[in-house]
Amino acid sequence: MTVLASETASTTAGREGRATSPDGKIDLALSPPGSNGPGTNPEQLFAAGYSACFGGAILAAAGLAKVPLKGADVKVTAVVNLNKDDSGFFIDATLNAELKGVAQAQAAQLVAKAHTICPYSKATRGNVAVKLKANGEAVEG
């Protein structure tokens, strides 16, 4: 195994605190989700990270399939829900990938393939329910 990157962030005071990174690139106020507070929240941060990672995985899948996609042709929107049931709190996610200039069937194939190679998808598999969409249409993944 080769470590390609190792990143660090810390949070003080939980969901009503502040998140920072040693390099200063992250310095964010936090507020609980749905509170209308001034800060972001862990679910938004997870959605941003997952959508960025998944977009990269789509571009990698396109490269493997020899589909000429550029970064500007791919927009991934992640919706991350914070839920609660009798067992406690949990999250689920929906990823909608908008792929410009790609037929729907091919877009669905690229999204399904991306879900097999994206590190966030691998990390959540079997633990977080993730729904996939290509251009707004459901994809089996």
N, C-alpha and C positions, 0 to 999 in steps of 0.2 A: 504494500500500500504506500502511496505517495500522498502526503498532505500538500494540497495545492494552495490553501489559504487557511489562516486561523484568525478569526475576528473576535473581538471582545467588546462587550457592553455591560453596563451596570445600571441598576435602578435603585433609587433610594425612596423609601416610603410607599412602595407598591403602586397601586393604580391611581393614587392621588399624589404622586411624587414627581421624580425627574429621572429621565434616562440619559445616560452619557456614554461616550466612548473615550478611551485614552487618547486617541488622535484628534479629538475635538469635532469630528465630522457629525457625531450625534450629540445633540444637546437639546432635549425635548421635554417640555412640560407634559405630564400625563393627567388624564381625567378619566373617571370610570365611563364605560360605554353608555350612551344614552343620557348622560348627565348634562349635556350642553356646556360642560366646563371648557376652559380655554385650551386644554391640551389634547393630544392624540390619545389613543388607547392601544393596548396590546393586540386587539383584533384588527385594527387598521394597519398596524405595523406588520402583522402576519400576512394580511391581504396584500400589502405592498411587496413584501419579500416573495411570497408565493407567485404573484402575478409576474414579477420580474424573472424569477427562475423558470417559470413555465414558458414564458415567451422565448427565453434562450433555448429551452428544450425543443420548442416548435421549430426554431431556426435550425437546430441540430438535426431534427427529424427531416426537415426539408432538404438539408444538405445530403443526408443519406439517401433520400428518395430522388435526388437530382431535380428538385422543384426550385426554380429560381425566385426565392423570397428574399427581400431585404428587410432589415429591422423595422423600417417605417411602414412595411406592409402588415405588421403583426401588432395587434393591440389585445392584451389580455386583461379582462376585468375580473377580479376576484371578490366575491361576496363571502365574508366570514361571519357566521352567526354564533353568538354566545347563547347557549341554551341551558336550561335547568330541568331536571326531572327528579324522580325519587332517589336516584343514585348520586345526584350532585350536578355539578357544572360540566359542560362539554361544548366543543365547537363542531361545526360542520362547515363545508365550503362548497361554493359553486364557482367554476372557472368558465368564463365565456371568452373564447378566442375569436377575434374578428380577423380574418385573413383576406386581404385585398387581392383580387385577381386570381383566386384559386377556386375551382369548381367545388361545390358543396361536398361531393363524395370524397374528393381528395383532401379537403379541409378536415373532414371528420377523421380520415385516416391519419393525418398528421397530428391531430389532437390526441387521438388514441395512442399513437406511438410516443408522443411527448410524455404522456402520463406514465409510460414504462421506463423512461430515462431521466425524468426530472428528479433531482435530489429531494425536493420538498414532497413530491408525490411518493417517493420511496419511504420517506420518513413518516408520512401519515398513513400509509397503506395498512389496512387492518385495524386502524385505531380511530381515524377520522373519516366520516362519510364525505366523499367528494363527488359532486355531480359535474360532468363535463358537457360543454356546449361548443359547437363550431358555428359561428355566425348566427347565434341565437337558437340553433336547433340541437336537441339532445344528442349526445354521442355515448355509445356504450364503451366503457373503459374499465 
